[in-house]
Amino acid sequence: MESKEASRTARTVAGHRAAHQIADNAFVFKDPYARAILDDKALAEADARALNPSERTFRLFIAARSRFADDCLAAEVERGVRQVVLLGAGLDTLGLRNPYRDLGVTVFEVDHPATQAWKRERLSAAGLAADLTFVPVDFEREDLSERLATQGFRHDEPALYIWLGVVPYLERETVFSLLRFVASGTGTGIVFDYSEPLDNYPPERRARAEAIRAKAAATGEPWITLLDPAELPAELTAMGFQHIEDLGPAGTAARYFGAAPHSGKGEAGPHILFARQTPPA
């Protein structure tokens, strides 16, 4: 991403969330602000793109990962969590639709300064008031803990981090440094999604995965870090996470799309993962 412009990926993802409300009747993820936060041109482009059947699979994954994050947040709030940190938030609307505001849940929204400035412009233009704390951070250059602390975040109190659509675009050490930071907190958990190494795909699907990767690179946002689900649980456990839930394509389809569950780990594809320091009670 260029330092002075908002993320192209953030724009595209916001469009998919908006289109899901109409094209799929929001059957996975309901968001009353997903369309309101976009301008008319972006909405028109998103709705036009939704007419292409090839866009549906990715659009539904975007909806599913948002729903998964909401489900995890509901469970964590019930456990007493009152701090939510959105990492690389883009046009996420949790700060607008926060259903736990009356319980004292605070939303800290962390993103690149350029993307965050664009979001503020969109909120203002749409007449939307978000109940959140903005924390501008360049993940590759600035210290997240310091930036959060200056905005009132307490690292010694329970928190849930939500990190969607970011991991593939960062250096591996940046990704693992962030995960170690989360694990060092008190009563913390994190939701994030990731992509598998292309070698994990069967030959008949690898070409499409390569094409998607090339398209991302062509827009200036290449995939840098791909994680192997066969290795990741052990790496997370070594950091201090004791409870890990990893949904691959088959698990996601079974939970949110009504697909019949089947044995095995399923085919390679995008994953949604929740990790917490402590195991379920």
Backbone torsions as a table, in degrees:
resi	resn	phi	psi	omega
1	MET	NA	133.7	176.3
2	GLU	-68.1	143.6	-171.3
3	SER	-65.5	-21.4	-175.5
4	LYS	-107.2	7.7	179.2
5	GLU	-131.8	155.0	-178.7
6	ALA	-70.0	155.4	-178.6
7	SER	-63.0	129.7	175.5
8	ARG	-65.3	-37.6	178.6
9	THR	-61.7	-40.7	178.6
10	ALA	-61.0	-38.8	177.8
11	ARG	-64.1	-46.2	-178.0
12	THR	-63.8	-44.7	-179.1
13	VAL	-63.2	-42.4	177.9
14	ALA	-60.7	-37.5	177.8
15	GLY	-64.6	-41.0	178.2
16	HIS	-64.6	-41.1	178.3
17	ARG	-63.3	-40.0	179.4
18	ALA	-66.6	-44.7	-179.2
19	ALA	-64.6	-34.0	180.0
20	HIS	-59.1	-32.5	-178.7
21	GLN	-63.3	-28.9	-178.0
22	ILE	-105.7	-53.7	-173.8
23	ALA	-63.3	-33.8	-177.8
24	ASP	-115.1	10.4	-178.5
25	ASN	55.2	28.7	175.9
26	ALA	51.8	36.5	-174.1
27	PHE	-72.1	-16.8	177.3
28	VAL	-100.8	-46.4	-172.0
29	PHE	-138.9	113.0	179.5
30	LYS	-93.9	126.9	-178.6
31	ASP	-142.7	102.9	-177.2
32	PRO	-67.9	-11.5	-178.6
33	TYR	-108.0	-3.6	-175.1
34	ALA	-60.1	-36.0	179.7
35	ARG	-89.1	-34.2	-177.6
36	ALA	-63.4	-29.8	-174.5
37	ILE	-80.6	-13.4	179.6
38	LEU	-94.5	151.3	174.8
39	ASP	-79.5	169.2	-174.5
40	ASP	-60.2	-40.1	-179.4
41	LYS	-64.1	-45.3	-180.0
42	ALA	-64.1	-38.0	178.1
43	LEU	-64.7	-44.3	-179.9
44	ALA	-61.6	-42.2	179.0
45	GLU	-65.6	-40.2	-179.8
46	ALA	-65.8	-42.6	-179.4
47	ASP	-68.4	-36.0	177.7
48	ALA	-66.9	-41.0	179.4
49	ARG	-64.9	-32.3	-179.0
50	ALA	-68.2	-16.9	177.8
51	LEU	-73.4	-16.3	178.4
52	ASN	-82.7	114.9	-177.5
53	PRO	-57.1	-27.8	-178.2
54	SER	-69.3	-15.6	-179.8
55	GLU	-83.3	-15.5	-169.7
56	ARG	-63.9	-42.6	-176.4
57	THR	-59.5	-46.7	-179.3
58	PHE	-69.1	-38.9	179.6
59	ARG	-60.2	-42.4	179.7
60	LEU	-69.1	-32.3	175.5
61	PHE	-65.3	-42.0	177.5
62	ILE	-57.9	-43.6	178.9
63	ALA	-65.2	-41.5	-177.4
64	ALA	-66.3	-40.5	-178.5
65	ARG	-68.9	-32.9	175.9
66	SER	-68.2	-40.7	178.0
67	ARG	-64.5	-42.8	178.5
68	PHE	-58.6	-44.4	178.8
69	ALA	-62.4	-41.9	178.2
70	ASP	-63.5	-40.5	179.4
71	ASP	-64.6	-41.9	178.0
72	CYS	-64.8	-40.6	179.6
73	LEU	-62.0	-43.3	179.4
74	ALA	-58.4	-43.4	-180.0
75	ALA	-67.0	-39.5	-178.5
76	GLU	-71.0	-36.1	176.4
77	VAL	-63.0	-39.8	177.7
78	GLU	-62.3	-30.2	178.5
79	ARG	-80.8	-6.3	177.2
80	GLY	112.1	0.5	179.2
81	VAL	-67.4	134.2	-180.0
82	ARG	-128.6	7.8	176.5
83	GLN	-124.8	128.7	176.8
84	VAL	-123.9	129.3	179.1
85	VAL	-116.0	116.7	176.3
86	LEU	-94.5	115.9	-177.5
87	LEU	-99.9	123.6	-176.3
88	GLY	63.4	52.0	-167.4
89	ALA	-69.8	-28.1	-176.0
90	GLY	58.5	-131.4	178.7
91	LEU	-101.2	30.6	174.2
92	ASP	-56.0	144.3	-173.6
93	THR	-110.8	14.6	-178.3
94	LEU	-56.7	-37.5	179.1
95	GLY	-64.4	-20.9	177.1
96	LEU	-88.3	-39.1	-172.8
97	ARG	-105.3	12.6	-176.3
98	ASN	-46.3	106.5	-178.8
99	PRO	-80.8	-2.1	-176.2
100	TYR	-113.7	18.6	-178.0
101	ARG	-57.5	-43.1	-177.4
102	ASP	-68.7	-16.3	177.1
103	LEU	-88.8	-2.4	178.8
104	GLY	89.5	17.7	178.6
105	VAL	-74.7	124.2	-179.2
106	THR	-104.1	134.3	179.1
107	VAL	-105.4	120.5	174.1
108	PHE	-104.5	121.0	-176.3
109	GLU	-107.8	113.7	-176.6
110	VAL	-106.5	130.3	176.7
111	ASP	-162.0	169.1	176.0
112	HIS	-59.9	140.0	-177.0
113	PRO	-53.2	-38.6	-178.5
114	ALA	-67.4	-43.3	178.8
115	THR	-67.0	-38.6	-179.8
116	GLN	-67.5	-37.3	176.8
117	ALA	-63.6	-41.0	177.3
118	TRP	-61.9	-41.2	179.7
119	LYS	-64.8	-42.5	177.9
120	ARG	-59.1	-39.8	177.4
121	GLU	-63.0	-42.1	-179.6
122	ARG	-66.7	-41.8	178.5
123	LEU	-61.2	-43.7	-179.8
124	SER	-65.0	-45.5	-178.2
125	ALA	-63.9	-33.7	-178.6
126	ALA	-88.2	-3.6	-179.3
127	GLY	67.7	33.1	-178.3
128	LEU	-104.8	136.5	179.5
129	ALA	-110.0	114.7	-179.2
130	ALA	-94.9	132.3	178.5
131	ASP	-93.9	80.4	-177.4
132	LEU	-153.7	169.9	177.1
133	THR	-110.8	117.4	179.0
134	PHE	-80.2	134.0	178.4
135	VAL	-131.0	93.2	179.5
136	PRO	-71.3	126.3	-178.0
137	VAL	-146.3	135.5	168.1
138	ASP	-95.9	106.9	-172.5
139	PHE	-56.2	-33.0	-175.6
140	GLU	-80.3	-15.4	-171.6
141	ARG	-126.4	-21.0	-174.1
142	GLU	-115.5	158.0	-178.9
143	ASP	-87.7	115.0	-176.5
144	LEU	-62.4	-43.5	-176.9
145	SER	-60.6	-40.9	179.4
146	GLU	-66.1	-44.0	-178.5
147	ARG	-65.0	-40.7	178.5
148	LEU	-65.8	-42.3	-177.7
149	ALA	-61.0	-36.6	-179.6
150	THR	-66.5	-18.2	-179.0
151	GLN	-104.2	11.0	173.8
152	GLY	95.9	5.6	178.0
153	PHE	-71.7	138.9	179.7
154	ARG	-108.5	110.6	-179.2
155	HIS	-71.6	-17.0	-179.4
156	ASP	-93.7	10.2	176.3
157	GLU	-121.7	152.3	-177.0
158	PRO	-57.6	146.1	179.9
159	ALA	-153.5	155.4	170.7
160	LEU	-117.9	126.7	175.3
161	TYR	-99.0	136.2	176.7
162	ILE	-121.0	120.1	-168.9
163	TRP	-133.3	83.7	-173.9
164	LEU	-109.2	135.3	174.3
165	GLY	71.0	26.6	-174.9
166	VAL	-122.1	-42.0	-170.3
167	VAL	-49.3	-47.5	-176.1
168	PRO	-61.4	-21.0	-173.4
169	TYR	-94.5	1.8	-178.9
170	LEU	-110.8	159.0	173.5
171	GLU	-65.9	149.1	-177.0
172	ARG	-57.3	-43.0	-178.7
173	GLU	-65.3	-34.2	176.4
174	THR	-64.4	-42.4	178.7
175	VAL	-61.0	-49.4	-175.6
176	PHE	-73.0	-29.5	175.5
177	SER	-64.5	-42.0	178.2
178	LEU	-64.3	-43.7	179.7
179	LEU	-63.3	-39.1	177.2
180	ARG	-65.6	-37.8	177.3
181	PHE	-61.6	-45.4	178.9
182	VAL	-60.8	-45.2	-178.1
183	ALA	-64.8	-20.9	-178.4
184	SER	-82.5	-7.6	-179.5
185	GLY	-77.6	-171.0	-179.1
186	THR	-109.1	115.6	177.6
187	GLY	63.5	39.4	-174.4
188	THR	-99.3	156.8	173.9
189	GLY	-141.8	164.8	179.8
190	ILE	-144.9	140.8	171.9
191	VAL	-111.9	128.0	174.1
192	PHE	-150.0	161.7	175.9
193	ASP	-117.4	156.1	-178.8
194	TYR	-152.0	164.5	178.4
195	SER	-113.0	148.8	-179.4
196	GLU	-85.2	157.8	172.6
197	PRO	-57.3	142.6	-176.9
198	LEU	-63.4	-24.7	177.4
199	ASP	-65.0	-18.3	179.0
200	ASN	-75.4	-17.6	-177.6
201	TYR	-79.9	143.3	173.7
202	PRO	-65.7	153.8	-175.9
203	PRO	-51.8	-38.2	-176.6
204	GLU	-70.1	-15.2	179.1
205	ARG	-112.5	-11.0	-175.6
206	ARG	-67.0	-35.4	-178.4
207	ALA	-62.6	-41.1	178.7
208	ARG	-66.3	-41.3	178.5
209	ALA	-62.1	-39.4	177.1
210	GLU	-63.1	-39.6	-179.4
211	ALA	-65.8	-39.9	178.4
212	ILE	-65.6	-40.4	178.3
213	ARG	-64.0	-41.8	179.6
214	ALA	-65.3	-37.2	178.6
215	LYS	-64.0	-41.9	178.0
216	ALA	-62.8	-41.3	179.6
217	ALA	-64.7	-36.9	-178.4
218	ALA	-66.7	-25.7	178.7
219	THR	-85.2	-0.9	179.6
220	GLY	92.0	8.4	179.3
221	GLU	-128.8	72.2	-176.2
222	PRO	-70.4	152.7	170.4
223	TRP	-72.9	127.3	-178.7
224	ILE	-111.6	-44.4	-175.5
225	THR	-117.0	119.9	175.2
226	LEU	-117.5	137.7	-173.4
227	LEU	-115.8	142.4	-177.9
228	ASP	-95.9	120.3	-179.2
229	PRO	-64.1	-16.3	176.6
230	ALA	-76.5	-21.3	-176.5
231	GLU	-109.4	-27.2	-171.4
232	LEU	-61.4	-43.0	-179.4
233	PRO	-55.6	-42.7	179.5
234	ALA	-65.5	-37.4	179.1
235	GLU	-66.7	-39.8	178.4
236	LEU	-69.1	-39.7	178.5
237	THR	-62.2	-38.9	178.5
238	ALA	-64.2	-26.3	178.4
239	MET	-78.3	-19.9	-179.1
240	GLY	121.4	0.5	176.6
241	PHE	-80.2	127.4	-176.4
242	GLN	-104.9	-21.6	179.1
243	HIS	-119.9	122.2	-177.6
244	ILE	-132.5	128.8	175.3
245	GLU	-125.0	116.9	-174.9
246	ASP	-121.5	114.3	177.3
247	LEU	-100.4	115.2	171.7
248	GLY	-87.1	-170.5	-178.4
249	PRO	-54.9	-44.0	-178.5
250	ALA	-66.5	-43.5	179.9
251	GLY	-65.3	-39.6	178.4
252	THR	-65.0	-43.6	-179.8
253	ALA	-64.2	-39.0	179.9
254	ALA	-68.0	-40.1	-175.6
255	ARG	-77.0	-40.8	-170.5
256	TYR	-113.0	-16.5	-176.6
257	PHE	-115.6	4.6	176.9
258	GLY	76.5	13.8	179.1
259	ALA	-73.3	149.0	178.9
260	ALA	-70.9	128.6	177.8
261	PRO	-66.5	151.1	177.4
262	HIS	-140.3	163.6	-177.2
263	SER	-72.2	163.0	179.6
264	GLY	89.1	176.0	-176.3
265	LYS	-89.9	-6.4	178.6
266	GLY	81.9	177.8	-177.8
267	GLU	-77.3	162.4	177.0
268	ALA	-66.6	153.0	179.9
269	GLY	163.4	-168.3	-179.9
270	PRO	-70.3	145.2	-179.5
271	HIS	-120.4	151.0	171.0
272	ILE	-120.6	129.7	-172.6
273	LEU	-132.3	140.7	172.3
274	PHE	-121.2	128.7	177.4
275	ALA	-130.1	137.3	179.6
276	ARG	-134.4	151.7	-179.6
277	GLN	-62.3	-42.6	-174.1
278	THR	-107.1	146.9	178.6
279	PRO	-72.7	165.3	178.5
280	PRO	-58.1	147.0	179.8
281	ALA	-69.9	NA	NA
